[in-house]
């Protein structure tokens, strides 16, 4: 188990993050964002402003919060339902923009942050998807599933090595 721990301690965020990132913009309507989510099969996405900076994250929870505000039309609910998110959508209005529903002030990580420290931040902040920034540039996203997969891979590597010794 010691070797698995050493392996985990050596990993950086860049080693496990998703590099192909689906993003949405602050000026998009929630309907447009839902269509992006459905088209790419994602349940969250970093939010980019007009200058190309990551300013927040939009998740399925934000759609649910929006639905509870009464800001929707049932006719357009099919896009999120296809992803199992069961959230009605609405056409673009000034108050139906991604910027009004996203989580802002989002914690981010650098690619060279240790995976252990990233996991600690994610756990303490109840963060499921954390944008990875190189300076101001969005270069990836690290998720709780990425962290769990890295842990499992480290443990399996050690188990395989132990079996080879016997």
Z-matrix of the N, CA and C atoms (Angstrom, degrees):
N
C 1 1.459
C 2 1.530 1 110.03
N 3 1.325 2 116.45 1 -28.15
C 4 1.458 3 120.39 2 -179.41
C 5 1.528 4 110.77 3 -60.62
N 6 1.316 5 116.59 4 -39.58
C 7 1.458 6 120.56 5 -179.32
C 8 1.528 7 110.64 6 -66.95
N 9 1.331 8 117.40 7 -37.25
C 10 1.467 9 120.83 8 177.32
C 11 1.529 10 109.49 9 -62.84
N 12 1.333 11 116.37 10 -40.90
C 13 1.460 12 120.42 11 178.32
C 14 1.531 13 110.32 12 -64.25
N 15 1.323 14 116.66 13 -42.89
C 16 1.470 15 119.98 14 178.55
C 17 1.525 16 110.83 15 -61.66
N 18 1.324 17 115.72 16 -40.09
C 19 1.472 18 120.23 17 177.88
C 20 1.518 19 110.59 18 -62.31
N 21 1.330 20 116.55 19 -45.94
C 22 1.475 21 120.58 20 178.98
C 23 1.526 22 110.90 21 -61.82
N 24 1.314 23 116.94 22 -40.43
C 25 1.468 24 120.60 23 -179.15
C 26 1.523 25 112.31 24 -66.90
N 27 1.328 26 116.73 25 -24.52
C 28 1.465 27 119.85 26 -178.83
C 29 1.530 28 113.19 27 -85.41
N 30 1.324 29 117.40 28 -15.01
C 31 1.469 30 120.34 29 -176.45
C 32 1.523 31 112.28 30 -76.09
N 33 1.307 32 114.66 31 142.74
C 34 1.472 33 123.06 32 174.63
C 35 1.519 34 108.46 33 -110.28
N 36 1.315 35 116.39 34 161.71
C 37 1.457 36 121.89 35 178.25
C 38 1.529 37 110.28 36 -54.53
N 39 1.326 38 116.84 37 -40.82
C 40 1.471 39 121.23 38 -178.93
C 41 1.526 40 112.43 39 -59.87
N 42 1.340 41 116.89 40 -25.18
C 43 1.461 42 120.56 41 -178.54
C 44 1.530 43 112.72 42 -71.79
N 45 1.325 44 117.34 43 -23.80
C 46 1.470 45 119.65 44 -172.84
C 47 1.529 46 114.57 45 -124.71
N 48 1.318 47 118.01 46 -11.69
C 49 1.467 48 120.44 47 -174.16
C 50 1.527 49 111.72 48 -67.75
N 51 1.323 50 115.13 49 157.02
C 52 1.468 51 121.71 50 171.71
C 53 1.522 52 107.07 51 -83.07
N 54 1.322 53 115.65 52 127.45
C 55 1.466 54 120.18 53 -177.45
C 56 1.524 55 112.80 54 -93.29
N 57 1.306 56 116.87 55 -26.45
C 58 1.464 57 119.31 56 177.46
C 59 1.529 58 106.91 57 -89.54
N 60 1.313 59 114.93 58 101.37
C 61 1.458 60 121.23 59 -171.98
C 62 1.524 61 110.21 60 -104.58
N 63 1.314 62 114.87 61 129.46
C 64 1.464 63 121.51 62 172.09
C 65 1.512 64 105.70 63 -89.05
N 66 1.324 65 116.77 64 126.68
C 67 1.461 66 120.28 65 -178.90
C 68 1.520 67 110.41 66 -127.33
N 69 1.315 68 115.22 67 160.17
C 70 1.458 69 121.89 68 174.16
C 71 1.523 70 107.17 69 -126.44
N 72 1.335 71 116.31 70 165.87
C 73 1.464 72 119.25 71 -178.01
C 74 1.526 73 110.94 72 -112.14
N 75 1.317 74 115.05 73 157.81
C 76 1.459 75 121.11 74 -178.43
C 77 1.521 76 111.84 75 -59.37
N 78 1.326 77 117.67 76 -32.70
C 79 1.452 78 121.82 77 -176.28
C 80 1.517 79 115.19 78 -86.16
N 81 1.330 80 117.77 79 -3.65
C 82 1.462 81 119.93 80 178.49
C 83 1.521 82 110.29 81 -74.14
N 84 1.319 83 115.09 82 150.10
C 85 1.466 84 119.03 83 173.47
C 86 1.518 85 108.45 84 -75.89
N 87 1.303 86 116.06 85 160.99
C 88 1.458 87 120.64 86 177.07
C 89 1.527 88 110.16 87 -64.18
N 90 1.331 89 117.63 88 -32.14
C 91 1.471 90 120.85 89 176.57
C 92 1.522 91 110.43 90 -63.41
N 93 1.329 92 116.44 91 -44.42
C 94 1.465 93 120.34 92 178.50
C 95 1.529 94 110.55 93 -63.90
N 96 1.316 95 116.35 94 -41.69
C 97 1.469 96 120.11 95 178.81
C 98 1.522 97 110.87 96 -63.47
N 99 1.320 98 117.14 97 -41.14
C 100 1.467 99 120.99 98 178.51
C 101 1.521 100 110.50 99 -61.67
N 102 1.321 101 116.87 100 -39.52
C 103 1.460 102 120.76 101 178.32
C 104 1.530 103 110.60 102 -64.31
N 105 1.337 104 117.19 103 -38.94
C 106 1.466 105 121.61 104 176.68
C 107 1.528 106 109.46 105 -62.96
N 108 1.339 107 117.15 106 -46.21
C 109 1.465 108 121.56 107 179.27
C 110 1.527 109 110.07 108 -57.34
N 111 1.332 110 116.33 109 -47.81
C 112 1.461 111 121.02 110 -177.53
C 113 1.524 112 111.42 111 -65.74
N 114 1.318 113 117.07 112 -41.91
C 115 1.465 114 121.12 113 -177.53
C 116 1.526 115 111.88 114 -65.13
N 117 1.333 116 116.73 115 -32.28
C 118 1.466 117 120.64 116 -176.13
C 119 1.528 118 113.53 117 -105.61
N 120 1.332 119 117.01 118 -2.24
C 121 1.447 120 120.20 119 178.16
C 122 1.516 121 114.26 120 65.51
N 123 1.327 122 116.77 121 39.21
C 124 1.462 123 120.85 122 179.52
C 125 1.525 124 110.36 123 -114.58
N 126 1.325 125 115.97 124 160.86
C 127 1.459 126 120.42 125 177.56
C 128 1.521 127 112.07 126 -117.13
N 129 1.330 128 116.57 127 3.09
C 130 1.460 129 121.13 128 173.42
C 131 1.520 130 108.28 129 -159.28
N 132 1.337 131 115.09 130 159.61
C 133 1.461 132 120.04 131 179.47
C 134 1.523 133 109.49 132 -156.19
N 135 1.335 134 117.01 133 141.77
C 136 1.456 135 119.72 134 172.33
C 137 1.528 136 109.78 135 -63.40
N 138 1.328 137 115.10 136 148.77
C 139 1.460 138 121.24 137 179.63
C 140 1.534 139 107.82 138 -107.96
N 141 1.336 140 114.85 139 129.00
C 142 1.459 141 122.28 140 -176.37
C 143 1.520 142 109.25 141 -111.31
N 144 1.348 143 116.89 142 137.40
C 145 1.469 144 120.09 143 178.33
C 146 1.530 145 111.02 144 -89.88
N 147 1.328 146 116.17 145 -175.34
C 148 1.467 147 122.06 146 -176.20
C 149 1.526 148 112.64 147 -62.75
N 150 1.334 149 117.49 148 -25.13
C 151 1.467 150 121.58 149 179.34
C 152 1.526 151 112.31 150 -89.07
N 153 1.317 152 116.93 151 0.11
C 154 1.456 153 120.93 152 179.37
C 155 1.521 154 113.93 153 85.50
N 156 1.328 155 117.54 154 13.13
C 157 1.461 156 121.61 155 179.88
C 158 1.524 157 110.61 156 -92.85
N 159 1.306 158 115.33 157 143.70
C 160 1.464 159 120.69 158 176.25
C 161 1.530 160 107.80 159 -76.34
N 162 1.334 161 116.01 160 118.37
C 163 1.466 162 120.92 161 -175.61
C 164 1.527 163 113.11 162 -117.38
N 165 1.328 164 117.17 163 -0.04
C 166 1.451 165 119.08 164 -179.65
C 167 1.506 166 111.57 165 175.26
N 168 1.319 167 114.14 166 -169.27
C 169 1.461 168 120.69 167 177.10
C 170 1.522 169 107.71 168 -141.81
N 171 1.311 170 115.67 169 141.60
C 172 1.464 171 122.20 170 177.46
C 173 1.516 172 107.10 171 -113.45
N 174 1.329 173 116.64 172 130.65
C 175 1.463 174 119.97 173 -178.20
C 176 1.520 175 110.49 174 -131.19
N 177 1.316 176 114.17 175 172.13
C 178 1.464 177 120.19 176 177.52
C 179 1.518 178 110.67 177 -56.61
N 180 1.309 179 117.45 178 -34.87
C 181 1.461 180 121.77 179 178.37
C 182 1.521 181 111.23 180 -60.06
N 183 1.325 182 116.94 181 -36.15
C 184 1.467 183 120.36 182 179.05
C 185 1.526 184 111.02 183 -65.99
N 186 1.330 185 117.06 184 -34.42
C 187 1.466 186 119.74 185 175.73
C 188 1.525 187 110.44 186 -66.79
N 189 1.316 188 116.29 187 -40.38
C 190 1.461 189 120.22 188 178.97
C 191 1.526 190 110.90 189 -65.41
N 192 1.329 191 115.75 190 -41.03
C 193 1.474 192 120.10 191 177.55
C 194 1.524 193 109.81 192 -62.31
N 195 1.311 194 116.04 193 -40.35
C 196 1.469 195 121.45 194 177.92
C 197 1.524 196 110.39 195 -62.14
N 198 1.328 197 116.32 196 -43.98
C 199 1.469 198 120.48 197 -179.83
C 200 1.520 199 111.11 198 -60.36
N 201 1.311 200 116.23 199 -39.49
C 202 1.469 201 120.66 200 -179.39
C 203 1.518 202 112.57 201 -69.19
N 204 1.344 203 116.23 202 -16.73
C 205 1.462 204 119.72 203 178.39
C 206 1.529 205 111.38 204 -81.78
N 207 1.328 206 117.31 205 -7.42
C 208 1.465 207 121.01 206 -179.81
C 209 1.514 208 113.26 207 82.02
N 210 1.309 209 117.84 208 12.95
C 211 1.455 210 123.87 209 -176.49
C 212 1.528 211 110.70 210 -96.26
N 213 1.341 212 119.43 211 68.54
C 214 1.454 213 119.20 212 -176.86
C 215 1.529 214 112.76 213 -161.30
N 216 1.339 215 113.87 214 167.36
C 217 1.464 216 123.32 215 173.75
C 218 1.522 217 107.31 216 -125.65
N 219 1.321 218 117.97 217 127.21
C 220 1.458 219 122.04 218 -177.90
C 221 1.521 220 113.05 219 -63.66
N 222 1.320 221 117.90 220 -25.53
C 223 1.464 222 121.55 221 -177.26
C 224 1.524 223 111.43 222 -60.45
N 225 1.313 224 117.59 223 -33.28
C 226 1.458 225 120.74 224 -174.72
C 227 1.525 226 113.68 225 -96.78
N 228 1.292 227 119.26 226 15.32
C 229 1.466 228 122.23 227 -174.66
C 230 1.523 229 113.95 228 -73.92
N 231 1.304 230 119.18 229 -11.48
C 232 1.456 231 121.94 230 -172.04
C 233 1.520 232 114.23 231 -63.75
N 234 1.326 233 119.03 232 -33.26
C 235 1.462 234 120.29 233 -176.27
C 236 1.518 235 110.91 234 -61.78
N 237 1.326 236 117.97 235 -50.13
C 238 1.456 237 120.12 236 179.88
C 239 1.513 238 111.80 237 -72.10
N 240 1.318 239 117.95 238 -31.75
C 241 1.460 240 120.95 239 178.50
C 242 1.524 241 109.75 240 -61.73
N 243 1.335 242 117.36 241 -35.27
C 244 1.459 243 121.10 242 177.93
C 245 1.524 244 110.99 243 -60.64
N 246 1.329 245 117.74 244 -29.16
C 247 1.463 246 121.74 245 177.64
C 248 1.521 247 111.13 246 -93.62
N 249 1.332 248 116.70 247 3.74
C 250 1.450 249 119.38 248 -179.80
C 251 1.509 250 112.96 249 78.70
N 252 1.316 251 117.49 250 18.80
C 253 1.454 252 120.70 251 -176.19
C 254 1.518 253 112.70 252 -98.11
N 255 1.334 254 116.90 253 -10.94
C 256 1.465 255 123.20 254 173.48
C 257 1.519 256 113.77 255 44.57
N 258 1.314 257 117.17 256 50.01
C 259 1.447 258 119.76 257 -180.00
C 260 1.504 259 112.90 258 -122.67
N 261 1.318 260 118.24 259 125.42
C 262 1.449 261 120.64 260 176.01
C 263 1.533 262 111.92 261 -65.42
N 264 1.308 263 115.25 262 155.02
C 265 1.455 264 122.16 263 -178.33
C 266 1.521 265 110.14 264 -118.51
N 267 1.272 266 115.48 265 171.73
C 268 1.455 267 120.28 266 179.74
C 269 1.521 268 109.16 267 -144.28
N 270 1.317 269 116.78 268 154.75
C 271 1.449 270 119.81 269 175.59
C 272 1.523 271 108.79 270 -71.06
N 273 1.335 272 116.12 271 165.16
C 274 1.459 273 121.15 272 -173.36
C 275 1.531 274 111.87 273 -68.30
N 276 1.308 275 115.03 274 123.50
C 277 1.459 276 122.37 275 171.42
C 278 1.522 277 106.80 276 -132.60
N 279 1.315 278 117.37 277 168.36
C 280 1.463 279 119.81 278 -176.25
C 281 1.524 280 112.63 279 -63.12
N 282 1.332 281 118.25 280 -25.98
C 283 1.465 282 118.95 281 179.16
C 284 1.523 283 112.70 282 -100.48
N 285 1.322 284 118.26 283 6.55
C 286 1.455 285 121.86 284 -178.89
C 287 1.529 286 111.54 285 -106.89
N 288 1.310 287 116.69 286 26.97
C 289 1.457 288 120.90 287 -178.49
C 290 1.523 289 110.91 288 -87.83
N 291 1.314 290 115.32 289 152.08
C 292 1.460 291 121.94 290 176.76
C 293 1.526 292 110.80 291 -51.04
N 294 1.329 293 117.06 292 -40.07
C 295 1.471 294 121.00 293 -177.63
C 296 1.523 295 112.96 294 -59.40
N 297 1.325 296 117.86 295 -23.32
C 298 1.459 297 120.87 296 -179.48
C 299 1.530 298 113.43 297 -85.52
N 300 1.320 299 118.23 298 -13.08
C 301 1.461 300 121.40 299 -175.98
C 302 1.522 301 113.82 300 -121.40
N 303 1.322 302 118.28 301 -17.39
C 304 1.463 303 121.61 302 -177.57
C 305 1.524 304 110.59 303 -66.00
N 306 1.310 305 115.12 304 160.51
C 307 1.461 306 121.24 305 170.12
C 308 1.526 307 106.00 306 -88.34
N 309 1.322 308 116.25 307 120.23
C 310 1.464 309 118.55 308 178.71
C 311 1.523 310 109.43 309 -102.84
N 312 1.313 311 116.83 310 177.02
C 313 1.449 312 120.15 311 -176.63
C 314 1.518 313 111.60 312 61.88
N 315 1.311 314 116.23 313 35.17
C 316 1.455 315 122.37 314 -174.10
C 317 1.526 316 110.77 315 -74.81
N 318 1.317 317 115.07 316 138.22
C 319 1.464 318 121.94 317 175.00
C 320 1.527 319 108.43 318 -68.03
N 321 1.318 320 116.73 319 136.07
C 322 1.462 321 120.66 320 176.68
C 323 1.525 322 109.05 321 -126.64
N 324 1.320 323 114.96 322 169.08
C 325 1.463 324 121.71 323 179.41
C 326 1.515 325 108.71 324 -127.10
N 327 1.326 326 116.03 325 157.16
C 328 1.464 327 120.21 326 171.35
C 329 1.525 328 107.12 327 -95.27
N 330 1.324 329 117.57 328 156.67
C 331 1.469 330 119.85 329 -178.44
C 332 1.531 331 112.77 330 -60.61
N 333 1.333 332 117.42 331 -28.08
C 334 1.463 333 119.94 332 -177.07
C 335 1.532 334 113.81 333 -92.39
N 336 1.320 335 118.25 334 4.64
C 337 1.461 336 121.44 335 174.43
C 338 1.526 337 108.98 336 -66.21
N 339 1.317 338 116.89 337 139.54
C 340 1.466 339 118.56 338 178.12
C 341 1.527 340 108.79 339 -64.42
N 342 1.319 341 114.91 340 144.95
C 343 1.458 342 119.85 341 179.95
C 344 1.527 343 110.36 342 -62.69
N 345 1.315 344 117.07 343 -34.71
C 346 1.460 345 120.76 344 178.51
C 347 1.525 346 110.94 345 -61.71
N 348 1.337 347 117.27 346 -43.76
C 349 1.469 348 120.11 347 177.90
C 350 1.524 349 111.42 348 -67.34
N 351 1.320 350 116.93 349 -38.40
C 352 1.468 351 119.92 350 177.02
C 353 1.523 352 109.71 351 -62.20
N 354 1.325 353 116.83 352 -43.74
C 355 1.468 354 120.93 353 179.23
C 356 1.526 355 110.60 354 -62.10
N 357 1.309 356 116.60 355 -39.40
C 358 1.468 357 120.99 356 178.91
C 359 1.531 358 110.25 357 -62.67
N 360 1.327 359 116.90 358 -44.56
C 361 1.471 360 121.83 359 178.73
C 362 1.525 361 110.39 360 -63.17
N 363 1.330 362 115.79 361 -45.34
C 364 1.460 363 120.64 362 -178.65
C 365 1.525 364 110.97 363 -63.46
N 366 1.312 365 116.34 364 -42.26
C 367 1.464 366 120.63 365 -179.21
C 368 1.530 367 110.73 366 -66.37
N 369 1.313 368 117.53 367 -47.67
C 370 1.472 369 119.60 368 -176.63
C 371 1.520 370 111.85 369 -68.53
N 372 1.333 371 117.25 370 -28.52
C 373 1.460 372 120.61 371 -179.55
C 374 1.515 373 114.64 372 -98.69
N 375 1.334 374 117.02 373 3.96
C 376 1.475 375 121.97 374 -177.26
C 377 1.530 376 110.42 375 54.14
N 378 1.330 377 115.72 376 45.86
C 379 1.467 378 123.11 377 -176.63
C 380 1.523 379 109.27 378 -99.83
N 381 1.324 380 116.54 379 126.54
C 382 1.461 381 120.65 380 179.38
C 383 1.529 382 112.70 381 -97.27
N 384 1.329 383 116.93 382 -27.89
C 385 1.467 384 122.27 383 179.35
C 386 1.518 385 107.84 384 -137.25
N 387 1.332 386 116.66 385 121.99
C 388 1.455 387 120.68 386 -177.97
C 389 1.534 388 109.69 387 -119.76
N 390 1.342 389 116.35 388 121.52
C 391 1.464 390 118.99 389 177.31
C 392 1.530 391 110.97 390 -61.97
N 393 1.313 392 115.80 391 144.60
C 394 1.459 393 121.65 392 176.94
C 395 1.522 394 106.64 393 -111.63
N 396 1.334 395 115.19 394 121.14
C 397 1.457 396 121.55 395 -175.99
C 398 1.518 397 110.43 396 -116.78
N 399 1.325 398 115.43 397 136.81
C 400 1.455 399 122.24 398 170.49
C 401 1.520 400 104.94 399 -108.75
N 402 1.325 401 116.53 400 97.59
C 403 1.457 402 120.87 401 -168.03
C 404 1.514 403 107.37 402 71.06
N 405 1.332 404 116.29 403 -119.45
C 406 1.465 405 120.21 404 176.85
C 407 1.522 406 112.02 405 -103.01
N 408 1.344 407 116.54 406 -1.77
C 409 1.471 408 120.46 407 -176.59
C 410 1.528 409 111.47 408 -87.49
N 411 1.329 410 115.92 409 128.68
C 412 1.457 411 122.24 410 175.13
C 413 1.525 412 108.48 411 -73.54
N 414 1.343 413 116.38 412 118.36
C 415 1.466 414 120.08 413 -177.64
C 416 1.523 415 112.72 414 -116.84
N 417 1.334 416 116.94 415 -6.71
C 418 1.450 417 119.33 416 179.77
C 419 1.511 418 112.21 417 175.89
N 420 1.315 419 114.39 418 -177.34
C 421 1.466 420 122.75 419 174.66
C 422 1.519 421 106.40 420 -139.15
N 423 1.323 422 116.28 421 136.12
C 424 1.461 423 120.74 422 173.20
C 425 1.523 424 107.23 423 -111.16
N 426 1.307 425 115.60 424 133.59
C 427 1.467 426 120.85 425 -176.80
C 428 1.524 427 110.37 426 -116.89
N 429 1.316 428 115.23 427 166.25
C 430 1.457 429 119.69 428 175.70
C 431 1.523 430 109.99 429 -60.26
N 432 1.315 431 117.27 430 -34.90
C 433 1.469 432 120.20 431 178.33
C 434 1.524 433 111.13 432 -66.30
N 435 1.341 434 117.81 433 -34.97
C 436 1.464 435 120.67 434 176.02
C 437 1.524 436 110.55 435 -62.54
N 438 1.333 437 116.28 436 -41.49
C 439 1.467 438 121.25 437 -179.97
C 440 1.528 439 110.20 438 -66.07
N 441 1.326 440 117.02 439 -45.90
C 442 1.469 441 120.76 440 179.94
C 443 1.531 442 110.29 441 -63.36
N 444 1.318 443 117.41 442 -42.48
C 445 1.466 444 120.72 443 179.05
C 446 1.525 445 110.62 444 -61.62
N 447 1.323 446 117.77 445 -40.24
C 448 1.473 447 120.98 446 178.65
C 449 1.521 448 110.51 447 -64.03
N 450 1.333 449 116.90 448 -41.39
C 451 1.465 450 120.62 449 177.28
C 452 1.521 451 110.85 450 -61.62
N 453 1.321 452 115.85 451 -46.78
C 454 1.472 453 120.04 452 -179.37
C 455 1.529 454 111.10 453 -62.94
N 456 1.325 455 116.71 454 -42.52
C 457 1.468 456 120.08 455 179.04
C 458 1.525 457 111.21 456 -62.19
N 459 1.328 458 117.46 457 -41.80
C 460 1.463 459 121.22 458 179.41
C 461 1.524 460 110.72 459 -62.81
N 462 1.322 461 116.80 460 -43.96
C 463 1.467 462 121.23 461 179.35
C 464 1.526 463 110.52 462 -65.23
N 465 1.335 464 116.91 463 -42.92
C 466 1.467 465 120.53 464 -179.84
C 467 1.525 466 111.57 465 -65.69
N 468 1.343 467 117.56 466 -37.34
C 469 1.464 468 120.70 467 177.35
C 470 1.519 469 110.56 468 -60.03
N 471 1.320 470 116.85 469 -43.79
C 472 1.457 471 121.43 470 179.51
C 473 1.524 472 110.45 471 -65.92
N 474 1.329 473 116.94 472 -42.49
C 475 1.461 474 120.81 473 -179.88
C 476 1.523 475 110.86 474 -61.99
N 477 1.313 476 116.95 475 -42.49
C 478 1.466 477 121.04 476 178.72
C 479 1.519 478 109.86 477 -64.22
N 480 1.324 479 117.73 478 -43.47
C 481 1.471 480 121.35 479 178.60
C 482 1.529 481 110.90 480 -61.28
N 483 1.331 482 116.91 481 -41.03
C 484 1.464 483 121.49 482 179.07
C 485 1.532 484 110.77 483 -65.23
N 486 1.314 485 117.04 484 -40.08
C 487 1.470 486 120.34 485 178.79
C 488 1.526 487 111.43 486 -65.47
N 489 1.318 488 116.24 487 -35.62
C 490 1.472 489 120.12 488 179.17
C 491 1.523 490 111.26 489 -66.50
N 492 1.327 491 116.38 490 -29.23
C 493 1.467 492 120.93 491 -179.17
C 494 1.520 493 111.92 492 -74.01
N 495 1.319 494 116.96 493 -22.29
C 496 1.474 495 119.18 494 -176.81
C 497 1.504 496 112.79 495 -91.18
